[in-house]
């Protein structure tokens, strides 16, 4: 499978970005335990559905014990769905992200977790553009965690078996920038990143 991501709001990539926002200030295990409840509450993270929500849906979500009941994060998710659609949807969002890396995932070679940054100039610039487009809860740290998890940045340690496996499709990457229709998700890349945060006990401040 290619590790390119279609950046569809209703895909794992979109789900990850939303859950990253809800995770701000909390541990990842808390969010993953509520993942199914989030999917049900936000109707599969469909942007066309979420973008049409108003105060009634906010109140419904605030009363849902299965999710993180934070008004600011709920309202940000609704606003982000609207920003996503205003930007042009999946194709435009995909193009926006891949333009930052020339259509090819960044291949880092870190030997230890201590070398892995919480944010980079790439995530800082992308975070700035997302905020300008109307997105919220997408600071440079959250944005970088998302880039890692979705395979735009390969931060698997060189001692990790996934490092070379994720790196392997690079040759194909240079030929064509993936579109929302043709790209595929590497769930192994996503799960590796998420579980690393959990089991290593990293509690980085989100902003």
Secondary structure, DSSP 8 states (H G I E B T S, - for coil): --------TTSHHHHHHHHHHHHTTS-HHHHHHTHHHHHHHTGGG-HHHHTT--HHHHHHHHT-TTS---HHHHHHHHHHHHHHHHHTSHHHHHHHHHHTTTTS-EE---SSGGGS-S--HHHHHHHHHHHHTT--S--HHHHHHHHHHTTSEE---TTSHHHHHHHTTHHHHTT----TTT----HHHHHHHHHHHHHTT------
